[in-house]
Amino acid sequence: MTNALRFPAATPEAAAAHFAADLAFEADPDDVHRDLQNGGTTGYVLVETRAPEAFAQARIPGAINLPYRDLPATLDLDPSLVYICYCESFQCNAATKGALALAQRGYRVKRLSGGITAWREAGYPIESDGLVTEGVSKVACHC
């Protein structure tokens, strides 16, 4: 028996349910970028969950900054929207912590796969407060 098949594959029905559940929790940078190119993010808001310093250095266009460490008990957010949280990368869990905090406050959430690192590596545009230049490829997490 091969290592890859040591544990049998799920049935097609179980696999479909599992992967549909994954997509209920994750958003893809390519899909978000296409939405931005097509004129907007109707139905959702991008949420940068890193510290304000990281947000000032580089952020996805249109994102708001809600650092997970500083989220108040109550927020004045639209409960009809989905909040797509992102942080630095797959190695950072600030987006997970931010999404958890928002979900605990009653908001619907997703996490952006790969964070701003995956976004930038795909060549997608960023906004900044003028603190970085085009040549900068990584941003300190500041989480």
C-alpha positions in Angstrom: 0.0 0.0 0.0 1.2 3.5 -0.8 1.8 6.1 1.9 -0.7 8.4 0.2 -3.4 5.8 0.4 -2.6 4.4 3.8 -5.8 6.1 4.9 -8.6 5.5 2.4 -10.0 8.5 0.4 -13.4 9.8 1.5 -16.5 9.0 -0.4 -17.3 11.6 -3.1 -20.2 12.8 -0.9 -18.0 13.2 2.1 -15.3 14.9 0.1 -17.8 17.4 -1.4 -19.2 18.3 2.0 -15.6 18.7 3.4 -14.4 20.9 0.6 -17.6 23.0 0.5 -17.1 23.6 4.3 -13.5 24.7 3.5 -14.8 27.2 1.0 -17.3 28.5 3.6 -14.3 29.6 5.8 -11.7 30.7 3.2 -11.6 33.2 0.4 -9.0 33.1 -2.4 -6.8 36.2 -3.2 -7.6 35.6 -6.9 -11.3 35.8 -6.3 -11.0 38.9 -4.2 -8.8 40.6 -6.8 -11.3 39.8 -9.6 -14.0 41.4 -7.5 -11.9 44.5 -7.0 -11.2 44.6 -10.8 -14.9 44.3 -11.5 -15.8 47.3 -9.4 -16.3 46.2 -5.8 -16.7 43.8 -3.0 -20.5 43.8 -2.7 -21.5 41.7 0.3 -18.1 41.7 2.1 -15.4 43.9 3.7 -11.7 43.1 3.8 -10.4 43.3 7.3 -6.7 43.7 8.0 -6.2 42.1 11.5 -2.6 43.1 12.0 -1.4 46.1 14.0 -1.9 49.6 12.7 1.8 49.8 11.8 1.5 46.9 9.4 -1.8 48.4 7.9 0.0 51.7 7.3 2.9 49.9 5.5 0.8 47.8 3.2 -2.8 46.8 2.8 -5.2 45.4 0.3 -7.1 48.3 -1.4 -10.3 49.0 0.4 -9.4 47.1 3.5 -10.3 48.3 7.0 -8.0 47.8 10.0 -9.4 45.9 13.0 -6.3 44.6 14.9 -7.4 41.4 16.6 -5.6 42.4 19.8 -7.6 45.6 20.2 -11.1 44.5 19.2 -13.7 46.0 21.6 -16.5 43.9 23.0 -19.0 45.7 20.7 -18.5 46.9 17.2 -20.5 49.1 14.9 -20.3 46.8 11.8 -23.0 45.9 9.4 -24.2 42.4 10.4 -25.5 41.7 6.9 -21.9 41.7 5.5 -19.2 39.0 5.6 -15.9 40.1 7.0 -12.9 38.6 5.2 -9.9 38.7 7.6 -6.3 38.6 6.5 -2.9 39.0 8.2 0.7 38.5 7.0 0.8 34.9 5.7 0.1 31.3 6.2 2.6 31.4 9.1 0.6 34.1 10.9 -2.6 33.4 12.7 -3.8 37.0 13.3 -6.5 36.5 10.7 -7.7 33.4 12.5 -7.8 35.3 15.8 -9.5 38.2 14.2 -12.1 36.1 12.5 -12.7 34.2 15.8 -13.2 37.5 17.6 -15.6 38.8 15.0 -17.6 35.5 14.9 -17.8 35.6 18.7 -19.4 39.0 18.4 -22.0 37.7 15.9 -20.5 38.5 12.5 -20.1 36.2 9.6 -16.4 35.8 8.6 -14.0 34.2 6.3 -10.2 34.2 6.2 -8.2 35.2 3.1 -5.9 32.4 2.2 -2.2 33.3 2.4 -2.8 36.8 3.7 -1.1 39.9 2.2 2.0 37.8 1.4 0.1 35.7 -1.1 -1.7 38.8 -2.3 1.6 40.5 -3.1 3.3 37.4 -4.5 0.5 37.2 -7.0 1.4 40.7 -8.1 -1.8 42.4 -6.9 -1.8 46.1 -5.9 -1.4 47.3 -2.4 -2.2 50.7 -0.7 0.1 52.3 1.9 0.5 55.5 3.8 3.6 56.2 1.8 5.9 54.3 4.1 7.0 51.7 1.6 8.3 51.6 -1.9 7.4 49.3 -4.8 10.6 47.2 -4.2 9.6 46.1 -0.7 8.4 42.5 -0.9 7.7 41.6 2.7 6.1 43.5 5.6 6.9 42.8 9.2 3.8 41.2 10.8 3.6 43.6 13.9 1.1 41.1 15.3 
